[in-house]
Amino acid sequence: MAISVTSIGTNSSAVATTSLAITVGAGGVPSGCLIVGFLSNRATSGTPSVADSASNTYTLISQVYRN
């Protein structure tokens, strides 16, 4: 059975920060679902990362630096 979740949350900041949080609603995301994260910033170095309170593992697929 396919399950479609279009958005589990968004967040942004107009000031420099090293961390943003997204609160997922009650019930969370079902096990086995693909979660795609998109992070955009003006950094020219560093490695973006994603973490959650359940200690799941996330993999960086692509990284582009822009000026």
C-alpha positions, 0 to 999 in steps of 0.5 A: 500500500502506497502512502503519500505525505506531501509535507511534514513541515517547513521552517526558515530564518532571516538571520544567521543560525546553525539550527532549525526545527520542524515539529512533525504532527501527531502520528509522525511519519510511517516507518519505511517512508522516504523523507526528502529534505531541502536546505538552502543557504549562502554558506560557502563551506560546511556540511548540511545535516538533518537529525531527528529525536528518534535518532534516524539516519539521513544521507546527504545526496547532493551539496552545491555551494553558491555565492 
